[in-house]
Each structure stands twice: as C-alpha cells, then as structure tokens.
Amino acid sequence: KLLMQISLLTSDLVLICEHYQDDHGSSKSPDYFQKMLTQQDKGVLQFWVAQNEDRYYGHVRLLYQSKYPGFRDSNIPEISDLNVIPGYRKKGIGSKLIKICENAVKTEYIGIGVGLYPGYNNAQRLYCKLGYILDGNGVHSYYKPVQYGECPPFDDELQLFFIKRIMNN
C-alpha cells in the first residue's frame, strides 16, 4: 500500500537520494532535499513523499509563493518539482501527489508549470487530464516571457504554466 507522507522527514533523506539516483537515472543531491526540509520547517513550502515501507516512488512540493510572476502576483500557490520514478509512472502516483497539493491550499486557484521537451510529455497530458488549463501567458524561460524571435535554451526552465480552479475554500 502506498503511503503519502504528510511532510518530508530527516529520516527520509538517505532513502530518497538513493532511490532517486538508482531509479530516475539522474540525481538530486542530499543538499537539495535538506534545503526542502529546511524551507518546509520555515513554512515556505510543503513537501510530500510517495513511499511504501522502504521504497521511494516520488515527491512533490507546494510553493506558497511562486517565482513565476503570473502566480506570485495573484497569490496563487504553485505545484512544483513533481517527480515520479519512471518505472512507477502511469499508476496514479502523480495524480495523488497533485491532489494532496490541491487539498492543502485555501486559495481559489492553484498553478503548475511544465517543461516543453519530450521528457515532460506524460506530465503535459496528466495536467490536462486533471483539469488544468493554460494560464494564457505563453512560454516562459527562467520565469520571463519568451518574446517573438527569441531562442532561449531548450531546457527544464522553458515552460508553460497551467492553472486550475479548486473548490477547497
């Protein structure tokens, strides 16, 4: 049975880093997860972990103040850094992590960004399936709008942002 942990715990750090590296094919340093723990303790964000006993499946963070101006200026919290280990995708884990974020906020809207290259195809489809719609502000690179004729780096920071009205308040 999958456990959605209410928050990141110090005891999770080693397990998460080990499984993220082994199963994801890339790595996030222990410093990254330690920073998430510190920011969670300060109330800047909330961080949830999907795990089962000694197996890490993924995580998500909820930023209470987004770096993206379209969300920040409207006080819209942002779902960020949704990660599900590739072998466990399309099993409902990402949907459950997103739902936890939606249930945690007291605002009318919640937002999420998604990268544009093919590695984000599953996420792009998932967000639409869950009722997220484009916010209408176009493509952004490093949180700045991409202007006609510009050629920004085609990396993780080239994103579209989606919004969803939720009924929690």
C-alpha positions as a printed NumPy array, in Angstrom:
array([[  0.   ,   0.   ,   0.   ],
       [  1.259,   3.439,  -0.974],
       [  1.836,   5.922,   1.816],
       [  1.622,   9.622,   1.072],
       [  3.664,  11.137,   3.812],
       [  2.368,  14.399,   5.197],
       [  5.765,  16.002,   5.08 ],
       [  9.404,  15.344,   4.413],
       [ 11.281,  13.933,   7.385],
       [ 15.013,  13.954,   8.045],
       [ 14.904,  10.153,   8.248],
       [ 13.723,  10.038,   4.6  ],
       [ 16.703,  11.856,   3.091],
       [ 19.082,   8.926,   2.582],
       [ 16.382,   6.641,   1.154],
       [ 15.092,   9.319,  -1.225],
       [ 18.528,  10.25 ,  -2.548],
       [ 19.49 ,   6.608,  -3.019],
       [ 16.307,   5.641,  -4.886],
       [ 16.16 ,   8.849,  -6.906],
       [ 19.647,   8.192,  -8.273],
       [ 19.1  ,   4.463,  -8.86 ],
       [ 15.608,   4.643, -10.37 ],
       [ 15.398,   8.045, -12.01 ],
       [ 18.625,   7.944, -13.973],
       [ 19.66 ,  11.344, -12.663],
       [ 20.377,  12.668,  -9.247],
       [ 19.366,  15.332,  -6.823],
       [ 21.893,  15.969,  -4.149],
       [ 21.174,  15.36 ,  -0.478],
       [ 21.624,  19.131,  -0.149],
       [ 18.557,  19.673,  -2.351],
       [ 16.344,  17.551,  -0.109],
       [ 17.883,  19.08 ,   3.023],
       [ 17.039,  22.53 ,   1.617],
       [ 13.435,  21.356,   1.043],
       [ 13.277,  20.16 ,   4.652],
       [ 14.596,  23.497,   5.938],
       [ 12.184,  25.508,   3.774],
       [  9.31 ,  23.273,   4.878],
       [ 10.22 ,  23.906,   8.52 ],
       [ 10.14 ,  27.663,   7.792],
       [  6.683,  27.411,   6.199],
       [  7.886,  28.441,   2.722],
       [  6.693,  25.221,   1.106],
       [  5.235,  21.829,   1.791],
       [  6.952,  18.685,   0.518],
       [  5.241,  15.305,   0.196],
       [  6.826,  11.933,  -0.425],
       [  5.164,   8.89 ,  -2.003],
       [  6.665,   5.784,  -0.475],
       [  5.905,   2.285,   0.689],
       [  7.881,   0.909,   3.608],
       [ 11.45 ,   1.175,   2.279],
       [ 10.608,   2.149,  -1.336],
       [ 10.541,   5.751,  -2.586],
       [  8.217,   6.369,  -5.578],
       [  8.232,  10.125,  -5.978],
       [  7.661,  13.52 ,  -4.451],
       [  6.102,  16.928,  -4.977],
       [  6.438,  20.333,  -3.421],
       [  3.903,  23.091,  -2.998],
       [  5.321,  26.596,  -3.105],
       [  3.213,  29.084,  -1.22 ],
       [  4.877,  31.943,  -3.108],
       [  5.793,  31.095,  -6.687],
       [  8.747,  32.569,  -8.553],
       [  6.524,  32.751, -11.628],
       [  5.064,  36.299, -11.738],
       [  1.73 ,  35.118, -13.134],
       [  1.132,  33.119,  -9.947],
       [  3.088,  35.218,  -7.459],
       [  1.278,  38.465,  -8.318],
       [ -2.113,  36.766,  -7.862],
       [ -1.166,  34.833,  -4.693],
       [ -1.603,  31.502,  -6.443],
       [  0.381,  28.64 ,  -4.881],
       [  2.405,  26.54 ,  -7.315],
       [  2.772,  22.787,  -7.506],
       [  6.428,  22.307,  -8.319],
       [  9.036,  19.61 ,  -8.807],
       [  6.573,  16.757,  -9.273],
       [  8.725,  13.664,  -9.722],
       [  7.65 ,  10.051, -10.062],
       [ 10.251,   7.347, -10.652],
       [  9.926,   6.306, -14.341],
       [  9.068,   2.664, -13.622],
       [  6.117,   3.77 , -11.47 ],
       [  4.551,   6.344, -13.784],
       [  1.002,   5.914, -15.101],
       [ -0.032,   4.19 , -11.863],
       [ -1.819,   7.167, -10.261],
       [  1.051,   8.319,  -8.046],
       [  1.477,  11.702,  -9.755],
       [ -2.288,  12.284,  -9.671],
       [ -2.374,  11.505,  -5.946],
       [  0.525,  13.853,  -5.224],
       [ -1.192,  16.652,  -7.168],
       [ -4.49 ,  16.024,  -5.334],
       [ -2.695,  16.311,  -1.982],
       [ -1.414,  19.746,  -3.036],
       [ -4.868,  20.824,  -4.223],
       [ -6.389,  19.762,  -0.903],
       [ -3.724,  21.606,   1.095],
       [ -4.383,  25.088,  -0.232],
       [ -7.039,  27.536,   0.913],
       [ -6.959,  29.604,  -2.267],
       [ -9.415,  29.567,  -5.167],
       [ -6.726,  28.689,  -7.722],
       [ -3.601,  26.586,  -7.874],
       [ -0.955,  26.586, -10.59 ],
       [  1.61 ,  24.272, -12.114],
       [  4.362,  24.659, -14.706],
       [  5.566,  22.1  , -17.201],
       [  8.632,  21.796, -19.393],
       [  8.287,  21.654, -23.156],
       [ 10.695,  18.964, -24.302],
       [  9.579,  15.329, -24.748],
       [ 10.697,  14.266, -21.263],
       [  7.647,  16.156, -19.988],
       [  5.08 ,  14.518, -22.308],
       [  3.478,  12.434, -19.545],
       [  3.188,  15.468, -17.264],
       [  1.695,  17.617, -20.03 ],
       [ -1.056,  15.057, -20.638],
       [ -1.635,  14.461, -16.923],
       [ -2.177,  18.137, -16.114],
       [ -4.783,  18.478, -18.864],
       [ -6.471,  15.253, -17.755],
       [ -6.713,  16.642, -14.196],
       [ -8.43 ,  19.828, -15.38 ],
       [ -5.533,  22.268, -15.602],
       [ -5.741,  24.85 , -18.385],
       [ -3.117,  27.163, -19.842],
       [ -2.875,  30.435, -17.949],
       [ -2.67 ,  32.314, -21.256],
       [  0.689,  33.988, -20.667],
       [  2.706,  31.995, -23.205],
       [  6.061,  30.301, -22.932],
       [  8.469,  31.415, -20.211],
       [ 12.165,  30.83 , -19.747],
       [ 13.552,  31.309, -16.251],
       [ 10.204,  32.909, -15.313],
       [ 10.428,  35.576, -18.02 ],
       [  8.15 ,  35.621, -21.102],
       [  9.778,  34.457, -24.323],
       [  9.36 ,  37.131, -26.982],
       [  8.775,  36.551, -30.675],
       [ 12.064,  35.658, -32.403],
       [ 13.932,  34.787, -29.205],
       [ 15.695,  31.453, -28.939],
       [ 16.009,  30.588, -25.258],
       [ 17.751,  27.393, -24.123],
       [ 15.568,  24.329, -24.622],
       [ 15.985,  23.113, -21.052],
       [ 13.95 ,  22.422, -17.903],
       [ 13.317,  26.143, -17.457],
       [ 11.458,  26.571, -20.766],
       [  7.887,  26.183, -19.529],
       [  4.196,  26.74 , -19.97 ],
       [  2.103,  27.419, -16.896],
       [ -1.305,  25.964, -16.137],
       [ -3.967,  26.954, -13.652],
       [ -6.913,  25.213, -12.043],
       [ -9.834,  26.496, -10.027],
       [-10.305,  24.366,  -6.944],
       [-13.195,  24.311,  -4.525],
       [-11.373,  23.966,  -1.189],
       [-12.165,  27.389,   0.241]])
